[in-house]
C-alpha cells in the first residue's frame, strides 16, 4: 500500500501541491490526470524525495518515508520513471540497467533475465549506448531500469510522451503484465487520456494543486473531462 497523506509542496511562496491525499494498494493502478502545470510532476517528485514536503506524509507498506532522503526511499521500495526518461546516454543499455540494481542487490543476472522477459527488445541492444536508441526503446529501458530494483511501488511520469502509437500500446501491455506478476501499486501521471483510461483502475484529477475529481476510470465522465482535462 502506498499512502499519501495531506501532501503540500511549494516553490518559494507559491503553493504548487495543496494537501493531496490518496492511497493505492497492490491490486490497483492509479492515473493522475490534469492539464499541464497543475502540479502532477511536482507531486511525484515530492513522493520520491526530490522535493521537500511542506505538510503531509508518504508511507509505503506502513513504513513512514517522509523523513527519508530520495536514495533511502528508493532503497525502501519506490521506483520512479521520470518524464523524458532520463537514461544516461553515454552508458550502454546493460550499464543503465545495472545502475538501477546497484543499491539493491549484487545478483544482477537474475534481475536482467526478469526485465528481458518484459522487454525482449533490450537484449538486442545490450551493448549500444542508451543515447542512440529510439524514443520508444529509451522509454522501455527507463521502465526496465526501474524494475531492476524489484520495487514495492512503481511511479511513472508521462510514459507515453513522444512515443509512437504502436509502442504506446506495447508499453500498456507490459505495464499490465508487470502489475499482474509483481502485484505492486502503480501510479501514472499521464496526458494521454485514452491510454490512462485503458490502463488504470482508478483516477484522480488535479487542478491548481488540489484533487478536484476521483473515482473508477470507467466512471470518468465527459463533464469532468471537459471541465478539467480538455485543452
C-alpha positions in Angstrom: 0.0 0.0 0.0 1.3 3.4 -1.0 -0.3 6.1 1.2 -0.1 9.9 0.5 -1.5 11.9 3.4 -2.1 15.7 3.1 0.9 16.4 1.0 1.7 20.0 0.2 4.7 21.3 -1.8 5.8 24.9 -2.6 8.3 26.7 -4.8 9.2 29.7 -2.8 6.0 31.3 -1.7 3.9 29.6 -4.4 1.9 26.5 -3.3 2.1 24.0 -6.1 0.5 21.0 -4.4 -2.0 21.6 -1.7 -2.9 18.9 0.8 -3.2 16.0 -1.6 -4.2 12.6 -0.2 -4.7 9.2 -1.8 -3.9 5.5 -1.3 -3.1 2.8 -3.8 -2.9 -0.8 -2.9 -1.2 -3.7 -4.7 -4.3 -4.6 -6.7 -4.6 -1.1 -8.2 -3.2 1.1 -11.0 -3.9 4.8 -10.4 -3.8 7.5 -13.1 -3.1 11.1 -12.0 -4.7 13.4 -14.6 -4.7 17.1 -15.2 -3.7 19.9 -17.6 -0.1 21.0 -17.9 1.2 23.0 -15.0 -1.3 21.8 -12.3 1.3 20.1 -10.1 1.4 16.5 -11.2 5.1 16.1 -11.7 5.8 18.2 -8.6 3.6 15.7 -6.7 5.6 12.7 -7.9 8.9 14.3 -7.2 7.8 15.0 -3.7 6.8 11.4 -3.2 10.2 10.1 -4.2 12.0 12.7 -2.1 13.4 15.0 -4.8 11.3 17.9 -3.4 10.6 18.6 0.3 7.1 18.4 1.7 5.7 21.4 3.5 2.9 19.3 5.0 1.9 15.7 5.0 3.4 12.2 4.9 4.3 9.4 2.5 4.1 5.8 3.7 4.8 2.5 1.9 3.7 -0.7 3.4 3.0 1.2 6.7 6.6 2.5 6.8 6.8 6.3 7.0 9.2 7.6 4.3 8.6 11.2 5.0 11.9 11.9 6.8 13.9 9.8 4.3 16.1 11.2 1.6 15.5 10.2 -2.1 18.0 7.4 -2.1 16.6 6.0 1.1 13.1 6.0 -0.3 14.4 4.2 -3.4 16.0 1.6 -1.2 12.7 1.2 0.7 11.0 0.2 -2.5 9.7 3.3 -4.5 10.9 3.2 -8.1 10.4 6.2 -10.4 10.4 6.6 -14.2 10.9 10.3 -14.8 9.3 12.4 -17.6 11.7 12.5 -20.5 13.1 9.1 -19.5 16.5 10.5 -18.3 18.5 7.4 -19.2 22.3 8.1 -19.1 23.1 8.5 -22.8 26.8 7.6 -22.7 26.2 4.4 -20.8 25.3 1.2 -22.6 21.8 -0.4 -22.2 23.4 -3.0 -19.9 25.1 -0.4 -17.8 21.9 1.7 -17.4 20.1 -1.5 -16.2 22.9 -2.4 -13.8 22.7 1.1 -12.4 19.1 0.5 -11.4 20.1 -2.5 -9.3 23.3 -1.5 -7.7 22.0 -0.2 -4.4 19.5 -3.1 -4.1 21.3 -6.3 -5.0 24.5 -7.8 -6.2 22.6 -10.5 -8.1 22.4 -8.6 -11.4 21.9 -11.5 -13.8 18.6 -12.8 -12.4 17.2 -9.2 -12.5 18.3 -8.8 -16.1 16.6 -12.0 -17.1 13.5 -10.8 -15.4 13.3 -7.5 -17.2 14.2 -9.1 -20.5 11.1 -11.2 -20.2 9.1 -8.0 -20.2 11.3 -6.1 -22.7 12.6 -8.7 -25.2 13.9 -5.8 -27.4 16.6 -4.8 -24.9 19.0 -7.8 -25.2 19.3 -6.9 -28.9 20.8 -3.5 -27.9 22.6 -4.5 -24.8 26.0 -3.0 -25.8 24.7 0.1 -27.6 24.8 3.4 -25.8 21.4 4.5 -24.4 21.5 7.8 -26.3 21.3 6.2 -29.7 18.1 4.3 -29.0 14.8 5.5 -30.4 12.4 7.2 -28.0 10.3 4.1 -27.6 13.3 2.0 -26.9 14.6 4.5 -24.4 11.2 4.5 -22.6 11.3 0.7 -22.3 14.9 1.0 -21.0 13.8 3.5 -18.4 11.0 1.3 -17.1 13.2 -1.8 -17.2 15.9 0.2 -15.2 13.3 1.0 -12.5 12.3 -2.7 -12.3 15.9 -3.7 -11.7 15.3 -2.6 -8.1 12.4 -5.0 -7.7 10.2 -2.2 -6.4 7.3 -2.3 -4.0 5.7 0.6 -5.8 6.2 2.0 -9.4 5.7 5.6 -10.3 5.8 6.8 -13.9 5.6 10.3 -15.3 4.2 10.7 -18.8 5.4 7.2 -20.0 3.7 7.7 -23.5 5.1 11.2 -24.2 6.7 11.4 -27.7 6.1 7.7 -28.3 4.6 6.3 -31.5 1.2 4.6 -31.1 2.2 1.0 -31.6 4.9 1.4 -28.9 2.4 3.1 -26.6 0.1 0.0 -26.9 3.1 -2.2 -26.2 4.1 -0.3 -23.1 0.5 -0.5 -21.8 0.5 -4.3 -22.2 3.9 -4.6 -20.5 2.7 -2.5 -17.5 -0.4 -4.7 -17.2 1.9 -7.8 -17.1 4.2 -6.2 -14.6 1.3 -5.3 -12.3 -0.2 -8.8 -12.6 3.1 -10.5 -11.9 4.6 -8.3 -9.2 1.3 -7.2 -7.5 2.6 -3.7 -6.7 0.8 -0.3 -6.7 1.4 1.5 -10.0 0.9 5.3 -10.2 1.0 7.0 -13.6 0.9 10.7 -14.4 -0.5 10.8 -18.0 -1.7 13.3 -20.6 -2.8 10.5 -22.9 -6.4 10.1 -21.7 -7.1 7.1 -23.9 -4.1 5.3 -22.5 -4.8 6.2 -18.9 -8.4 5.1 -19.1 -7.4 1.8 -20.7 -4.6 1.0 -18.2 -5.7 2.5 -14.8 -8.3 1.1 -12.4 -8.8 4.5 -10.7 -8.1 8.1 -11.4 -7.6 11.4 -9.6 -7.8 14.8 -11.4 -5.6 17.6 -10.1 -6.4 21.3 -10.7 -4.3 24.1 -9.2 -2.5 21.5 -7.0 -5.7 20.0 -5.5 -7.7 16.9 -6.2 -11.0 18.0 -7.8 -12.3 14.6 -9.0 -11.6 11.0 -8.3 -13.1 7.6 -9.0 -13.0 4.4 -11.0 -11.8 5.0 -14.6 -15.0 3.7 -16.1 -16.8 6.5 -14.2 -14.6 9.3 -15.7 -17.4 11.4 -17.1 -17.5 13.7 -20.1 -18.3 16.5 -17.7 -15.1 16.0 -15.8 -13.1 15.7 -19.0 -14.5 18.9 -20.4 -14.1 20.8 -17.2 -10.6 19.8 -16.1 -8.8 17.9 -18.9 -9.8 19.5 -22.3 -7.3 22.0 -23.6 
